[in-house]
Amino acid sequence: MTRREPYLSGNGVLIGIADSGIDYRNPEFIDQTGKTRIIALWDQSLNPALREEWQSPAGYNTGVLFSESMINEALALNSIAESERLIPSRDSSGHGTAVASVAAGSTIGVAQEAKLIVVKLGNVNPNSFPRTTELMRAVNFMLQTAIYRALPIAINLSFGSVYGNHLGSSLLERYMDNASEVYRNVICVGSGNEAASGGHYSGRNTGETQRVELAVGIMSQV
């Protein structure tokens, strides 16, 4: 374990990752005793009706929740294939695993002793983004888990999008404002992921005809 000054280990803190999932077998998320540091993995993309033993988190009707004990059971199996049969949740792009490693990896992470709550967001298409409601459910689930555990939580949201009108008045923005006031939490949101993808448009009129599609949100009067 790398020691930093000032030494902040993350012990006694939860880190929530809402992203593309996580490679739960990665050594970065396993402690020195061989046990997982992931206390909950909710895969919103899995159908709980496919197996009798699968259940969604209490209060939700989508996805499958894998507990800390279930992950440890999978880790104790002899092969990756056996583990994946027990817990077939995969990180579809590797992004969620990378983010979780930076935040809380056992050797490279900032908070190397923090426990993890991971939500694999429901939209599994690698070229698109999760629906707003899936993200809101993820945040709510992580907050509820932190409250139940009586531990503070840092929630990381680091996928890019151009959702909303950027005025702070969209459903998602207002939800995040309200969620940030609940219990002991901090919500960290990545920015700049869109880079030069053209989500916003600018140009100069040269006299030539050019077709541009605009999506304009409803402006509210202040």
N, C-alpha and C positions, 0 to 999 in steps of 0.2 A: 504494500500500500504506500503510495506516494504521500509524503507529509508536506503540507504547505503552511506558510506563516502569513496571517494568523491561521491557526489550525481549526478549520470548521469541517467537521466530519459528516454532518447531516444526520447524526444519530438522534432518534426521537422525532424525526420529521418525515412526512410523506411527500413523495413527488408523483404527481399525476401526469401521464403522457396520453394525450388524445391524438392519434396519428394513424399510421398504416399498419400498426400491430407491433410485435416484438418477437425476436428469436429468444424464447425463454430458456433455451439450452446454452446460450452464449455464456461463457465463464464470467463475463462482466456483471452478470446478474445473479451469481451464485456466491454464497459466503464461504468462509474458510472451512466450514463443517460440511460443505456439499449441499446445503439447503438453498432454496430460492429466496431472493430478496423481493420477489413479486408477491404481494399479498392478495391481489385480485387481478384477473385478466378477463375483461368482458369483450368478446368478439361479436360485434353487432352484425357481422356478415353471415354468421352461421344460423341455421334453422334448428331451434330446439325440438321440433317435432320429429327430427330424423333419428334421435336416440331416446330411449325411455329415461335414461339417467340424466339427460341434459336439461338444464333449467335456465331461464332468464333470471336476471337479478330481481329481487322482490320489488314489486311495484311496476315492473316493465314487462312487455310482452314480445320483445324482439331480442335476438342474439342469444348467446350462451355464456354463462359465467363460469370461469374456472377458478377455483379457490387455491389458496396457498398449499393446502394439503394435497390437492389433485396435481398441482405442478410438481411437488416433491415426489409424488408417486411416479409421475412420468420420467423425472430425472433419474430415478432409481432403476429404471428398466435397462435392459442390456444393449439395446440398439436404438438408433434414431427412428427407424421404422416403427418399432413398438411404441416409442414415445408419441410419435405423430398419430398413431392409431388411437391412443388414449386422449391426446389433446391435439387435434388437427389444425390448430390456429397457426397461421403463418403470416409473416411480415411480407406483404405482396411486393414491396419496392425496396425494403431495407432502410427507408427513411426513419421510421419510428425507432428501429433498433439503434441507428446512429445517434438520434437525438437523445434517447434514453442513456446511451453510453456516455455522452458528453455530460449530461446532467448528473448521472448517478452510477456510472460504471465503477466496478470495484478497484480498477487500477488506473483508469484514465478520467474518471468522472470528477466533478466538482464536489458533490456530496456522496462520498463513497460508502457511507454507512446508512444512507436513507433507504426506506422501504418504498416500493413502487406500486402504484395503481395504474394499470394500462387499459386503455379502451381502444380497440381496433374499430375505427369508424366504419359505418355500414356500407358506404359506396366503395366497391372493390375495383372499379375501373381506374387503372393507373393514370389515365389522361383526363380525369375529371375530379371534382371536389365533393366532399360529403355534403349532404343536405344540412341546412341550418338546424333543423330539429334534432338530427343525430348528434350534432355537436353540443347542443343545449342539454340533451339527455346525458351525454358523457360528463359534462361539467357537474350536473346535478348529482349523478351517481358518485363521482369522486368526492364531492362535498359531503354527501350523506355518509360515505364510508369513513371519511376523516372524523366526522362528528361522532360516529359510532365508536371509533377507535380512540377518541379523545386526543388526537394528535393534530398539530398544525400541518397545512399542506401547501405546496407550491405547484400550481397547475401550468403545464406548458402546452401552448397551442402554436405549432410552428409549421403549419401548411399555409401556402399562399392562396389568396382569393381576392376578388374585387367585389365581394358581397356588399349590398347596402348602398346608401347614398353618401356615406362618409361624413355625415353631419351629426352622428351620434344618436339618431332618432329611429334607426331601423330596429326591428324586433330583436335581432341578435345583439346589437350594440346595447340596447336597453337591458336585455337579459344579463349581459356580462357586467353592466354597472351594478345591477341588483345583486348578482351572485358575489361580487367582490366585497359586499358588505356582510356576508354571511360567515359567522364563525371566525376562525383564524386562518385566513388564506391569502395568497397572492396569485394573481393570474398573469402569466407572462405570454405575450402574443408576439410572434415573429412578424417582421415587416420587410418589404423589399424582395420577397420571393418571386414576384412577377417580372422583375427586371425589365427587359425590353420586349416583353411579349405583346405589347400593343393593347393592353387593357384600357388604357387611356389614349386619346388620339390628338394629334396636333399636326398642322400642315400649313402650307402657303398656297394661296390661290394663284395658279399660273395661267388660268384661262382654259385649261383642259378639263373635261368632264371626268369626275372621279366619284364612284359610289362608295359611301361610308354609312355604316349602320350605327345609330346612336341609341343607347338605352339611358333614359333620363328619369331619375326618381322624382317623386312628388315633393315639391318644396313646401315646407310648413312655414307659416308666418310666425315670427318671433315678436 
